[in-house]
Amino acid sequence: MNEIFYKQYVFLEYINDLIKENLKKFKNLSIIINIDKKDEEKIKNECSIVRFAKKNKIPFIFKNSFQKSIKYNANGIFINSTNKKIIKPILLKKNFWIIGGVHNQMEYSKKIDQKCNMIMLSPLFYNAKYSKNKILGINKFNLISLRWNIKIIALGGLAKHNIIKLQYTKCIGYGFKSLIENNKK
């Protein structure tokens, strides 16, 4: 499997020199800016990530903030599973990505109503955020997404040792956080 064929989405809350070097190693990357709170340090982190992305011509997306997506001329928005707001398509620029995060079929139906053009289905593999009985695994991941007529992105628990298993799914990409932070220079 060649990782270049998969679109990669990294969730960032901050950026430093090590993360910048690690990000430059990826070929087909987009950044999802995962900052929810508004304090001075978070705003600085947000601006640093946007500057880095624009300087290096990396597409970037804001999590749950349509206003920030418009303000910074982002490539799209990531709507997590708890966000139920509807985005008016009239306000969108051409090729604006609306990515929805889901865990099951009911959430998928809501994201279709929100006009999402891509879906992140999670958790595919084990991670500390979810208990072992909530993990989908390859078979359940495929069964849930079997009849979905939309681009699917795998999310949750992805590591170097299990990325190879993505070839058994119909996903077009994968989202991660730990591959950047845990990767040594």
NORKAVEN-V73633 format. One record per residue. N is the residue number from 1. SS is DSSP state (H for helix, E for strand, - for the rest). Layout:
BEGIN
N/SS
N/SS
END
This chain:
BEGIN
1/-
2/-
3/H
4/H
5/H
6/-
7/E
8/E
9/E
10/E
11/E
12/E
13/-
14/-
15/-
16/-
17/H
18/H
19/H
20/H
21/H
22/H
23/H
24/-
25/-
26/-
27/-
28/-
29/E
30/E
31/E
32/E
33/E
34/-
35/-
36/-
37/-
38/-
39/-
40/H
41/H
42/H
43/H
44/H
45/H
46/H
47/H
48/H
49/H
50/H
51/H
52/H
53/H
54/H
55/H
56/-
57/-
58/-
59/E
60/E
61/E
62/E
63/E
64/-
65/-
66/H
67/H
68/H
69/H
70/H
71/H
72/-
73/-
74/-
75/-
76/E
77/E
78/E
79/E
80/-
81/-
82/-
83/-
84/-
85/-
86/-
87/-
88/-
89/H
90/H
91/H
92/-
93/-
94/-
95/-
96/-
97/E
98/E
99/E
100/E
101/E
102/E
103/-
104/-
105/H
106/H
107/H
108/H
109/H
110/H
111/H
112/H
113/H
114/-
115/-
116/-
117/-
118/E
119/E
120/E
121/E
122/E
123/-
124/-
125/-
126/-
127/-
128/-
129/-
130/-
131/-
132/H
133/H
134/H
135/-
136/-
137/H
138/H
139/H
140/H
141/H
142/H
143/H
144/H
145/-
146/-
147/-
148/-
149/-
150/-
151/E
152/E
153/E
154/E
155/E
156/-
157/-
158/-
159/-
160/-
161/-
162/-
163/H
164/H
165/H
166/H
167/H
168/H
169/-
170/-
171/-
172/-
173/E
174/E
175/E
176/E
177/-
178/H
179/H
180/H
181/H
182/-
183/-
184/-
185/-
END
